[in-house]
C-alpha cells in the first residue's frame, strides 16, 4: 500500500512541474556559449576583403577533406590598399562531410575561420549541403554580430595601428 502511495505522489509531482522539452521547429533551446557548429569565414571590414588568404592550411589539416580552396592575386595589394599579396578566390565547405572538429580554426594562421553556432543546415540533395564563400562569410558575420569580434585581441592591435 505504501508503494502505491509513493508512486501516486511521484506522478502528481511530475504532472505539476513545467515541461522540460520544447516543440522543436517552433522553439529552440539556447545554445551554450562554447557550442561549436559549422565553420564560417571572417571578413576584414577595414580593407573590405576576406581575412582568408587562401593558404590552404585548413584544407590540408582537415581529417575529412571537406574544404576546397583556390587562390588568386590580390588587386588591392598592387594598389597598396592591402598587405595581403594573395587572397582566396573560392572556398567551398562540404557540410555533409564536416565533422565539426575545429581543426581548421586551430591551424589558421590568419584568424580567418571561426566555429559558428549554426548547426541546422539541411537539404534534400548533396549539392545543397555545399557552402560557398558567400554563405561562409554570412555565417561568420552572423556569428560576430551575435557574439562580438571573434578575435578581439587582433582587433585591438589593428585599432592601435590606425590610431598612430
C-alpha positions as CSV (number, residue, x, y, z in Angstrom):
1,X,0.0,0.0,0.0
2,X,2.8,2.4,0.8
3,X,4.4,1.7,-2.6
4,X,1.2,2.7,-4.3
5,X,1.0,6.0,-2.4
6,X,4.7,6.8,-3.2
7,X,4.1,6.1,-6.9
8,X,1.0,8.3,-6.9
9,X,2.9,11.1,-5.2
10,X,5.7,10.9,-7.8
11,X,3.1,11.0,-10.6
12,X,1.4,14.1,-9.1
13,X,4.7,15.9,-8.7
14,X,5.6,15.2,-12.3
15,X,2.3,16.5,-13.5
16,X,2.6,19.8,-11.7
17,X,6.1,20.8,-12.8
18,X,6.8,22.6,-16.1
19,X,7.8,20.5,-19.2
20,X,11.5,20.1,-20.0
21,X,11.1,19.6,-23.7
22,X,10.1,22.2,-26.3
23,X,8.3,21.9,-29.6
24,X,11.4,21.9,-31.8
25,X,10.6,23.7,-35.1
26,X,8.8,26.5,-33.3
27,X,11.0,26.9,-30.2
28,X,14.7,26.5,-29.7
29,X,16.6,26.0,-26.5
30,X,19.6,28.4,-26.1
31,X,22.9,27.0,-27.2
32,X,25.9,27.0,-24.8
33,X,28.5,29.7,-25.5
34,X,31.1,27.1,-26.2
35,X,29.0,25.1,-28.6
36,X,30.7,24.5,-32.0
37,X,28.7,24.5,-35.1
38,X,29.9,24.6,-38.7
39,X,32.9,26.9,-39.6
40,X,32.5,30.3,-41.1
41,X,34.8,32.8,-42.7
42,X,35.5,36.2,-41.3
43,X,35.5,39.5,-43.2
44,X,38.1,42.3,-42.7
45,X,35.9,45.4,-42.7
46,X,38.9,47.8,-42.6
47,X,40.2,46.6,-46.0
48,X,36.8,45.3,-47.2
49,X,38.1,41.8,-48.2
50,X,38.1,38.4,-46.7
51,X,40.6,37.6,-44.0
52,X,41.3,34.3,-45.7
53,X,44.4,34.5,-47.9
54,X,43.8,31.0,-49.4
55,X,46.9,29.4,-47.9
56,X,45.0,26.0,-47.8
57,X,46.4,25.0,-44.4
58,X,42.8,24.3,-43.2
59,X,42.2,22.1,-46.2
60,X,45.4,20.2,-45.7
61,X,44.8,19.5,-42.0
62,X,41.1,18.7,-42.4
63,X,40.7,15.0,-41.5
64,X,37.6,14.5,-43.7
65,X,38.9,16.6,-46.7
66,X,35.7,18.6,-46.8
67,X,37.3,22.0,-47.8
68,X,38.2,23.2,-51.3
69,X,40.2,26.4,-51.6
70,X,41.6,28.2,-54.6
71,X,43.6,31.5,-54.6
72,X,44.3,34.5,-56.8
73,X,46.4,37.6,-56.8
74,X,45.1,40.4,-54.7
75,X,44.4,43.6,-56.8
76,X,44.3,45.7,-53.6
77,X,47.9,44.7,-52.8
78,X,49.1,46.1,-56.2
79,X,47.2,49.3,-55.4
80,X,48.7,49.5,-51.9
81,X,45.4,49.2,-50.1
82,X,46.1,45.7,-48.6
83,X,49.0,43.9,-47.1
84,X,47.9,40.5,-48.4
85,X,49.6,39.5,-51.7
86,X,47.2,36.6,-52.3
87,X,43.6,36.2,-51.4
88,X,41.1,33.4,-51.6
89,X,39.3,33.1,-54.9
90,X,36.9,30.3,-54.0
91,X,36.3,28.5,-50.7
92,X,33.8,25.7,-50.5
93,X,32.8,23.6,-47.5
94,X,31.1,20.3,-47.9
95,X,28.9,20.4,-44.8
96,X,27.8,16.7,-45.3
97,X,31.4,15.7,-44.7
98,X,32.4,18.2,-42.0
99,X,32.7,16.6,-38.5
100,X,32.8,19.9,-36.7
101,X,36.2,19.2,-35.1
102,X,37.6,22.7,-35.1
103,X,41.0,21.8,-36.5
104,X,40.6,24.3,-39.3
105,X,40.2,27.1,-36.8
106,X,43.2,26.0,-34.8
107,X,45.6,25.8,-37.7
108,X,44.5,29.0,-39.4
109,X,47.4,31.4,-39.2
110,X,45.3,34.4,-40.2
111,X,42.4,34.0,-37.8
112,X,40.1,33.9,-40.8
113,X,37.9,31.0,-39.6
114,X,35.6,30.7,-36.6
115,X,33.3,27.9,-35.4
116,X,29.8,29.4,-35.6
117,X,26.8,28.1,-33.7
118,X,25.0,27.2,-36.9
119,X,24.2,23.5,-36.9
120,X,20.8,23.2,-38.5
121,X,21.6,23.1,-42.2
122,X,19.7,20.5,-44.2
123,X,18.8,19.8,-47.8
124,X,17.3,17.1,-49.9
125,X,20.3,16.8,-52.2
126,X,24.0,16.5,-51.6
127,X,24.9,19.6,-53.6
128,X,22.6,21.6,-51.4
129,X,25.0,20.9,-48.5
130,X,27.9,22.7,-50.1
131,X,28.5,26.1,-48.5
132,X,30.2,28.5,-50.9
133,X,32.3,31.5,-49.9
134,X,29.4,33.9,-49.7
135,X,27.5,31.6,-47.4
136,X,30.6,31.0,-45.2
137,X,31.1,34.8,-44.9
138,X,27.4,35.3,-44.0
139,X,27.8,32.6,-41.3
140,X,30.9,34.4,-39.9
141,X,29.2,37.7,-40.0
142,X,26.2,36.4,-38.1
143,X,28.5,34.9,-35.5
144,X,30.3,38.2,-34.9
145,X,27.0,40.1,-34.8
146,X,25.7,37.8,-32.0
147,X,28.9,37.3,-30.1
148,X,31.1,40.3,-30.9
149,X,34.5,40.2,-32.6
150,X,35.8,36.6,-32.9
151,X,39.4,37.6,-32.2
152,X,39.3,40.8,-30.1
153,X,43.0,40.8,-29.4
154,X,43.6,41.1,-33.2
155,X,41.1,43.9,-33.4
156,X,42.8,45.9,-30.6
157,X,46.2,45.6,-32.5
158,X,44.6,46.9,-35.7
159,X,43.0,49.8,-33.9
160,X,46.3,50.8,-32.3
161,X,48.0,50.8,-35.7
162,X,45.3,53.0,-37.3
163,X,45.4,55.4,-34.3
164,X,49.1,56.2,-34.8
